[in-house]
């Protein structure tokens, strides 16, 4: 199955050139000319790798990347392709979450080699996600999609993070304050009832119970423990 690549580039000649290189090597390309159009697409679909220009007609590349990393919580590999070649810009982009940085004019075979290297990392992480044995549940942090068997479960961002946090720490007693700090970060002073409310929601949405081989137990005065039941 070909890897899906999103190209964010507002110059038609540049995007067509990249498309031709990728399609000749069997990549599935999707091209966007504005940052907002890519972000809208990412709300409904996922990609194996993202190619992002810095200068765009609406918002700039670093702002797009920030939205992908912090708002959408996606760790999809991102390669910047831009004419900005200062060391400061390169370091800034890499420190902000970019995986690679190519300066225009890009060279075809170097570009394809960089793309392949970053694609391998993406595939390795996907395989690692699939190896997590939470049957019948599966969780994909890249697009925050949860499923119970073949049924997709609609969760808000915080609901997904909390559910995945519980399953990633199965068998451990997690205190409410610890959960608040891990999931809500800067909002860790929220009332602990926030945890109880979200725990109740995900227990219901995921149908966590003996019928699915799991139990989310509330431990009075402490927090929660997710337990795998003997089948």
Residue pairs with C-beta under 8 A, 6 or more apart in sequence:
2 26
2 27
2 28
3 27
3 28
3 48
3 49
3 119
3 122
3 123
4 27
4 28
4 30
4 45
4 46
4 47
4 48
4 49
5 22
5 27
5 28
5 29
5 30
5 47
5 48
5 49
5 50
5 51
5 115
6 30
6 31
6 32
6 38
6 41
6 42
6 47
6 49
6 50
6 51
7 15
7 18
7 19
7 22
7 29
7 30
7 31
7 32
7 51
8 32
8 33
8 35
8 38
8 50
8 51
8 52
8 53
8 56
8 61
8 64
9 15
9 18
9 31
9 32
9 33
9 51
9 53
9 81
10 33
10 34
10 53
10 55
10 56
10 57
11 53
14 53
14 104
15 31
15 33
18 29
18 51
18 81
18 111
19 29
19 31
21 108
21 111
21 112
22 29
22 115
23 29
25 112
27 115
30 41
30 47
32 38
32 41
33 56
33 57
34 56
34 57
34 58
34 59
35 56
35 58
35 59
35 60
35 61
35 63
35 64
35 67
36 58
36 59
38 50
38 52
38 64
39 64
39 67
39 68
39 72
42 68
42 72
42 74
43 72
46 74
46 76
46 140
46 142
46 143
47 76
48 76
48 77
48 119
48 122
48 123
49 76
49 77
49 78
49 79
49 115
49 118
49 119
49 122
50 68
50 76
50 77
50 78
50 79
51 79
51 81
51 115
52 61
52 64
52 65
52 78
52 79
52 80
52 81
53 61
53 80
53 81
53 82
54 60
54 61
54 62
54 80
54 82
54 83
54 84
54 89
54 93
55 61
55 82
55 83
55 84
56 64
61 80
61 82
61 93
62 92
62 93
62 96
65 78
65 93
65 96
65 97
65 98
66 96
66 97
68 74
68 76
68 78
69 75
69 96
69 97
72 144
73 141
73 144
73 157
73 161
74 142
74 143
75 125
75 141
75 142
76 122
76 142
77 99
77 100
77 118
77 119
77 121
77 122
78 97
78 98
78 99
78 100
79 98
79 99
79 100
79 101
79 102
79 114
79 115
79 118
80 93
80 98
80 100
80 101
80 102
81 102
81 104
81 106
81 111
82 89
82 101
82 102
82 103
82 104
83 103
83 104
84 90
84 103
85 103
90 101
93 101
94 101
99 118
99 121
100 114
100 117
100 118
102 110
102 111
102 114
125 142
126 142
129 139
129 140
129 141
129 142
130 138
132 138
132 139
132 167
134 167
134 170
135 213
136 148
136 149
136 212
136 213
137 146
137 147
137 148
137 167
137 206
137 212
137 214
138 146
138 147
139 145
139 146
139 160
139 163
139 164
139 167
140 146
141 164
144 155
144 157
144 160
144 161
145 152
145 160
146 152
146 153
146 155
146 160
146 163
146 164
146 206
147 153
148 206
148 207
148 212
153 205
153 206
154 205
155 163
155 202
155 205
158 183
158 184
158 198
159 198
159 201
159 202
159 205
161 183
162 179
162 183
162 195
162 198
162 199
162 202
163 202
163 206
165 174
165 179
165 182
165 183
166 174
166 199
166 202
166 216
166 224
166 226
167 226
169 226
170 226
170 227
170 228
171 225
171 226
171 227
171 228
172 225
173 219
173 222
173 223
173 224
173 225
174 223
174 224
174 225
175 222
175 223
176 192
176 195
176 196
176 222
176 223
176 224
177 188
177 192
178 223
179 195
179 223
179 224
180 187
180 188
180 190
180 192
180 194
180 195
181 188
184 190
184 194
195 223
195 224
196 218
199 216
199 218
199 224
202 208
202 216
203 209
203 216
206 212
208 214
208 215
208 216
208 226
209 215
210 229
213 228
213 229
213 231
214 226
214 227
214 228
214 229
215 226
215 227
215 229
216 224
216 225
216 226
216 227
217 224
217 225
217 226
217 227
218 224
219 225
